[in-house]
Amino acid sequence: MDEIQKIVFEIADRCGRRRIPVNDMLAAFVAKTVILESPERFQLDRPLQAQDVEELVGLAVERLSKEDDPALETLRMQVAFDAAYVQRQEALEKERAAAKRS
C-alpha cells in the first residue's frame, strides 16, 4: 500500500512541477490505466522493481501531459464523477446518522 501511495505522490508531484493540475485520485486512476493497458510490462503477480516504478510514473505523467486528448478528458470526467459521488454518499450517511440520533 505504501508503494502505491509513493507512486501516486510521485505522479502528482511531477505533474505539479509541470503545472498540470492533477489530484491524487486522478493520478491513481491514470496509473491503474497504464498498468492495465500493459499487462506484459507491469505484472500484478510480482512486486514492481525501481525501474518499473520509474517507467510507470513516466508513462502516467506523459499521459497526463497531453493537451486536448479526448481519452484524458474522459478520465478526468470519470474521476470527477466518482469523487462527487463519494462526497454525496458521505454527506447522506452523515444526514442519516444525525436523523437517527434525533
N, C-alpha and C positions, 0 to 999 in steps of 0.2 A: 504494500500500500504506500509506503514511503517513496518507493521508486516512481510510482505513478504520479504522486504529488510533485516530486522533483522534476519530472518530465513536463508536467503542466506548467509549473512555475517557470521553467527554462523557456518554454514556448512563449508564454505571456511576456516574460522579460525581454526576449529578443524582439518580439513584435513591438513592445513599448519603446525600445531603443530606435526602432524604425518609424515610430509614430503611427503605428497601426493599432486601432482600438480593438483590443481582444480581452474578454473576461475569461476567468478560469474555466467556466463551463464550455465556452466555445473552443478554447484550447484543447480541452479534454475530448470534446466531440470530434475535432479535426484529427487529433492523434489516433483516436479509435478508428476513424475512417481510413487513415493511412495504413494502419495495421491490418484492417480487414481487406483492403484492396491489394495487399502484398503478402499473402499468407506464406509464400515461399521464402520471403526475406525475414519476416517477423513471425516466428513460430511461437504459438502460445503455450506449447508444452515444455518450454525451457526458458530460463531467465535471460533477459536481454543483456548482452555484453555492452561495454562502454561505447564501442564503435556503432552498435545497433542503436543505442540511445541517441548518439550524435546524429546518425542518419535520420532517425525518426523525427527528431527536433528540427533538423534542417528541412526535411520534406514538408512538415507541418507549417513551418514559418514561410516556406516558399508558396505553399497553397494559400495561406492567409494573406500573402503579399499581393496576390493577383488583384487587378482592378477590373471592374465591370465583368466579373465572372459569374454567370448565372448559377453555376453549381455552388459557388461560395455564398452567394446571396441566399440560396435555398437553405444552406446550412445555418446561416445567420438567423433566418426567419424561424427555422425549426428550434434552434436554441432559445430564441426569444419567446417563442410559444411555450416551450417546456418550462422555462423559468417563470413565466407569468402563471402557468397552470399550477406549478408547485406553490407559488406565493398565494394564490387564491385558495388552494386546498388548505394551507396552513391557517389562513385567516378564517375559513369556515370552521375548522377544527377548534380554533380559539373561541369563536362565537358559540359553538355548540357546548363547549366546556363551561363557558360563562353562563349560558342559559340553564344548563344542568345544575350548576351551583345555586342559581337563584331560586 
